[in-house]
């Protein structure tokens, strides 16, 4: 039934994870479909490969952001 709703009205995506300030993962509130922003800023299906890329980007982003914050404090 939920998939039928999305088929008729389209997906209603909400942010499920903020990877970086520009890249986010989204999940449909009705059917649970997961997508992410790609290099062009478009939504792409969240494949295992893209999930792994997002995890790596998140680690790099967190390390860089933490190092930048630490330099400003010192």
N, C-alpha and C positions, 0 to 999 in steps of 0.2 A: 504493500500500500504506500509506503514511504517513497519507494522508487517511482511509483506512478505519479506522486505529487511532484517530484523533481522532473520527471519527463514532461509533464504538462506546464509547470510554472517555472522550471529551472531551479538550480541549486541556490541555497542560501548559505554562503560561506562565512565563517567567522574565524578569526585568527586563533590558531591552536598553539603556535609556537613562534616566537620572534627569534630568528636565527642571527640576523644583523639588523642594522637600522634600515636596510633596503630589502632584505630577503626575509620572507615570512612563510610559514606553513599554515594552510587553511584546512578546515574540515567543514563539510556540509552538516548543518544542524539537523537535517531531516534524514538523510541516508548514510551519512558518515564518510562520503567520498573525500579523499585527501588530495590536495593539490599544493603546489609551491610556486613561487615566482621564479622564472627562469632568467637567463642573462638579459633578455630583451624587456623584462618586466611583465611578461605575459604569464598567465597561469598554465602550468603543465602538471600532468598526473604525477603524483609522488611515487616514483618507482624506488626500489631498494637502492639503486645507484644514486639517484638524486638525494635520497635520505642520507646516504653515507657522505656525499659531497656537502650537504648542509651541516652535518655533524662536524666535519673537518673545518668548514668555514666558521662555525660557531666557536670552536676551540681557538682558532687563530684570532678571531675578533675579540674574544674575551681576554686572551693573553695581551694583545696589543692595547686594548682599552685599559686593562689593569696596569700595564707598564706606563702608559701615558698619564693615568691618574696618579700613580706613585711619583712620577717625575715632577708633577705640578705641586705636590705636597712638600717634597723635599727642598 
